[in-house]
Amino acid sequence: MAEFNSLNKEESQKRERHREEKLRVLQEEKEARVALMRRQQQALDEQQKAVDLEFMMKYHTIYQEPMLQLILDRKREIAARWGWHFPF
């Protein structure tokens, strides 16, 4: 009986170590996916920032109302999003 208990205890410890290892691997995979998603989001943000900057740099005084007002409003939104100063 003592031998059976010893084997059962060893098997239980082995299962517990296996479970802990599996959880550790799953956690590492999750952290890697999260890090990848963050890098992808940063890349998308940088792309959007470049597009927004290009829009901000466009000459807008050739437009008439109401289009001019829409353009200026959009430029204000962009400036607010990125913390840029927009004088109009």
N, C-alpha and C positions, 0 to 999 in steps of 0.2 A: 504494500500500500504506500509506503514511504517513497519507493522508487517511482510509482505512478504519480504521486504528488510532485515529485521532483521534475519528472518529465513534463507534466502538465504546466508547472510553473515556468520551466524553460521555454516551452512552446508559447505560453502566454506572453512572456517577455520578448520573444522573437517576433510575435505578431505586433506587439506594441512598438518595437523598434521599426518594423516595416511600415506601420501606420504613420509614425512620426516622420520617417524619411519621405514617404509619399506626400504628406502634408507640406514638408519643407520644399520639395520639388514643385508642388503646385503653387506654393507661395512665391517661389522664385520666378516661375513662369508668369504668374499674374503681375508681379512687379516689372518684369521685362515687357509685357504687353502695355502696361500703364506708361512706362518710360517711352516706348515707341509711339504711343498715341500722343503723348506730350510733345515729342519731337515733331511729329506730323502736324500737330496743331500749331506749333511755333512756325513751321515752314509755311503753312497756310496763312498765318497772321502776317508773316513777312511779305508774302506775295500780295495779300490784300493791301498792306501798307504801301507797297510800291505802286499798285494800281491807284490807290487814293492819292498818293503824292503826285502822280502823273496828272490826275484830274485837277488837283489843286493848282498845278503850275500852268494849266491851260488859260489862255487869254479869253476872258469872258465878257469884256465890254462891247463886243460886237453884237451881242444879243439884245433884244428888246424885251420889255415886259410882255407877258408874264413869265416868259422863259428865263429871263435874267434873274427874277426873284427865286425861281425854282433852283437855279444853279447856285446862287448865293446861299440859299437855305441848305442845299446839299453840302456845300463847302463848310458851312458852320458845323453841320453834323460830323463831318469827317474830322475837322479840327478838334472838336470836343472829344471824339473817340480816341484820338491819339495824343491829346494834350498839347496840341499845337496852337499857336496864337493866330487868330484870323481877324484882321483889322476891320472887316466890314460887317 
